[in-house]
């Protein structure tokens, strides 16, 4: 194993921070004020776009010809520091990981930078792969995974994916990656054969990696 790919939102920080609620407001406002969608139609369209394309952005690109960069700048213009603070446990873990760490997210680079800074993790990730990696196609589509592996010049078997979303881990497993679910699931774990391990928080990954590398 050569690399650990960390998702960002609700993976590097707890869902209890509820950062996405701030972004959620900005997405609705963008659809209403910039794209001129009727407020009553916004929720339904967002559900449909998530189901069909994996993100609201993809639906807006396909059906409303929005500028993706304008959208990303707008929706991620939130006060990250109001919800997230320095995580010394995670900082120590990343400092001591025996593998290179990367961020692989459906968000934007500017959002990653703000979150990483708020967590006190500046300089601890070798690189960031954001929504632009495969022409704004999001996880769990295979294209961004393929692009990340090509840029790293690694095979899936050489990578570990750390995520809070099961569908994103399922695609990672199809590429041969080791998979780590962060947080809790509400149904029986045995249904998810593509999840190799589950952790309460990303800061706990150090011991798991030591175990995997010992038997590798």
N, C-alpha and C positions, 0 to 999 in steps of 0.2 A: 504493500500500500504506500502511496506517495502523497496523497492530498486529501484534505477534508473540506468539503463544500458545505458551507453553512447558509441556510436561508436566513433572511433578515427579520422581518416582522413576525412577532409572536414566537420567534425561535431564539434569537439572541437576547430578547427581553421577554418578560412574562406577559401573557394575555391580560393579566390584571392591570397592566399599565394602560390598557384601552386606548392606545395611540390611534388605532384605525378609526375610532369614532370621530376624531378631528378631520382625518382625511375624507371620511364618509360625507361629512358636511360639505367639504370643498367639491367633491365629485358631483353631488346633487346641485350645488350652486353653479358649477360649470355647465352642466347640462341645461339648466334653466336660463342662466344669464348669458352665456356665451353661445351655446348651440340653439337656444330659443325653443327648447322642448317644453311643452306644457307641464307644470308641476305635477299634475295628477297622473301623468304618463311616465314619470321618471322611475318610480320604483319597479313598475312592470317591465320597462325596457332594461333596467339594470339586471333584473333576474334573468331575462331572456338572453342578454348578451353574455352573462356569466355562464349560463347553461350551454350556449352555442359556441362561444369563443374562448372562454376561460378568464376574460377580463372585460370590464366595461369599455376600456380603451379600444379593444379590437372591434367591438360593435360600433363605436363612434367613428372609427376610421372607415369601416366598411359601409356604413349606412348614412353617415353625416359628413364625411370627408373632412374630419377635423385634423388639425396639425398636431401630431402626437407630442412634439416638443412643447408646444404651448399648453397642452393638457397636463403633461407631467410637471411642468413648472408651476402651474396653477394649483393642482390638487395636493402637491407635496409642500406647499408653502404654509406649513403649520409650525407651531411652537413645540418642537420635540422635547425641549428641556423642561416643559411643564409637566410631562408625564414620565420621563426617563431620567435616571441619575446614574452616576458612576457605579459599575458593578466590579468590585475588586476581586471577587471570587472568579468571575469569568476572565478578567484580565490576567490573573495568575495562571489560570488553566491554559489560556492561549499562549502565554509566554513560555510554558513548559511543554507544549505539545511536540511530539517527535516528528510530526508531519507538517507540511506547509498548509496554511489555512487560507481559504478564499470565501468571499461572499457571492452567492448565486441567488438572485432575487428577481421577482417580477416588478419590483419598484425601480426607481431611477437612481442614477449615481449620486445626484445631489441629496436625495433622501438618505441613501446609505451613509454618505459623509456626515450628515447631521446626527444620525442615530449612533454611528460609531463614535463620534466625538462626545456625545452625551453620555455614552457608556464608559468613556475613558479608554477606548481601545485603539486609538490612533496608532498607526504604524505596525499593527499586529497581523494585518491581512496582506498576503502577497499580491492580491489583485481583487478586483470587483467585476463581476459579470452581471449586468443589469438587463432590463427589458429590451435594450437595443441589440443584444447579442445575436438575435435571429429576426431582425426586422420587426420588432415589437410583438413577436409571437411569445406567449407566456408559457411557463410550466403549467400543466403537465405535458404540453405538446413535445414531441421528441426533438424538434429542431434546435431549441436552445441547449439542450443537453449535448447534442452532437457538436454544436459550435464550441461549447466550453471544452469538451474533450479534445477537439482539434487544436484549440488555442493552447491547451496545456501539453499537447503531444502525449497524452496518456490514454490508456484504455479504461473502460468502466471498472474493470476488476482492480484497478489501482487507486480507486477513489471511494470515499465514504461520503454519503449524503445525509445531512442533519436537517430535519424538517419538522414542521408542525402539521403539514397537510398530507394525509394518506395518499391522495391521488398523485402527488408529486413524487412520493417515495416509490409508488408503483412503477412509474416510468423509469426512475433511477435504477430500480432492480432489473428492469428489462435491459438496461445497458450493462448489467453485471456489477453494479455498485453495491457495497455494503450500505445498509440503510438504518438510520436511527430516528425514531419518532420522539419528538420532544413534546411533553404534555400528556394529557389523558385522552383516552377514547372511551366512548360510552357503551361500546359493545364488546363482545368477547374477542380477545387478542388472537386466538387461534384462527380466526377468519382471515387474518392478514399475514399470509405466508411470506409476503415481500418485505415485512418489517423484521429486521434482524435483532434489534434491541430497542428498548424504550427507556427514556430518561425523563425525570421531572424537569430538568433544566439543562441547558447546554454546558454550564459550568461543571457538570458532573461527568463529562466525557473522557477526562484524562485516564481514569482507572479502566474504563472500557477499552480504550485504545491500547493501553498497556497489555491487557489480556489478549486482544486480537493479534497484536504484533508478536506476542510471545509464542503463539501457536502457528504463526504464518510461516 
